[in-house]
Amino acid sequence: MAAKSILITGCSSGIGLAVAQGLAAKGWRVFASARKAEDVSRLQQLGLEALPLDVDDSASIHAAVAEVLRRTGGTLDALFNNAGYGQPGAAEDVPRHAMRAQFETNLFGAWELLNAVLPVMRRQGHGRVLFNSSVLGFAAMKYRGAYNASKYAMEGLCDTLRLELAGSGIHVSLIEPGPIESRFRPNALARFLANIDIAHSAHRASYEKQLQRLKKEGHAAPFTLPATAVLAKVERALLAARPAARYRVTFPTHLFWWLKRLLPTRWLDAVLARVA
């Protein structure tokens, strides 16, 4: 019996790399993708079946899907839309081009990639599609407005897809991590410095604290887990006979999931306002 196949985006480090290596070790045929050629080469050196895929580029998306289907003979069992980054900054300080870029990577690219593989999954009568969301996909926190918005939108898209794909044999699940060991903070810092006018912002004093957090070595948040914690939930979503709509990872994600359902909005706002 042929190994099940999965295409994963954003495998240069962190969650994508951990999931790609973990699933490959479990016998999956993993197509690990990354945006930069040097990262693709490094993934190949690690023994992974790697290929270039930039979710900001439609041509790259369709070329990658065509290559995967060429290698598999026209089938694909699963897709993990993992690629993404965070654009820090108060909502009033995020310029339009930076907000657009946030959505292009975190949502529009994932949506276009999904649409490229859905015809294949419909023809074969089965498929698993996972989207890497966040605790910030349902619990908004200050100075993360662009990222909050992109993940809230992702959750709405996935809720819609579950309804539209009912009965097709294709299942859609959200993976909702909290703090995970990755390069998320260094990447966010670069976007912060590139796109936010810190010196002239009304939030300048708060930004100084944000910069300290983003520059901090090691864990910047309590209850941070290794990326393999996400791998465990991805495996469950891929193998469950009836996969759940959401798989939450880390204590903060579970905590805020329940707080959002139990607390009045004003009380929850008071709790979230204290989160750095």
DABELWO-V557134 format. One line per field, one symbol per residue. ss: DSSP state (h for helix, s for strand, l for the rest). phi: phi as a letter, one per 20 degrees, with the letter a starting at -180 (. if undefined). psi: psi as a letter, one per 30 degrees, with the letter a starting at -180 (. if undefined). A space follows every 10 residues. Layout:
BEGIN
ss = ???
phi = ???
psi = ???
END
This chain:
BEGIN
ss = llllssssll lllhhhhhhh hhhhhlllss ssssllhhhh hhhhhlllss sslllllhhh hhhhhhhhhh hhlllllsss slllllllsl hhhllhhhhh hhhhhhhhhh hhhhhhhhhh hhhhllssss ssllhhhlll lllshhhhhh hhhhhhhhhh hhhhllllls ssssssslls lllhhhhhhh hhhhhlllll lllhhhhhhh hhhhhlllll llllsllhhh hhhhhhhhhl lllllssssl hhhhhhhhhh hhllhhhhhh hhllll
phi = .fffdbdcem efalfgffff fffffeofed dedbfegfff fffffeneed bfbdfecgff gfffffffff fenncbebcd fdgrbddfpf gfdefgffff fffgffcfff fffgffeggf fffenarccd deeagfebcf cfmcgffgff fgfgffffff fgffegnend ddcddcfdfc faeffgffgf ffffddeffd efdgffffff ffffeffmfd cfmfdfffff gfffgfffdf fcfffccecn ggffffgfff edefgfffgf fffeff
psi = kkkkkkkklh gfabeeeeee eeeefggkjk jkllekeeee eeeeffgljl lkjjffjeee eeeeeeeeee efgglkelkj jfkllkjlkk effjleeeee eeeeefeeee eeeefffeee eeefgllkkk kjblfgffjk klggeeeeee eeeeeeeeee eeefgkffgk kkkkkilbkk jageeeeeee eeeefkieeg kfgeeeeeee eeeffkkakf klgkllffee eeeeeeeefk eiklekjkkl eeeeefeeef fekleeeeee eeffk.
END
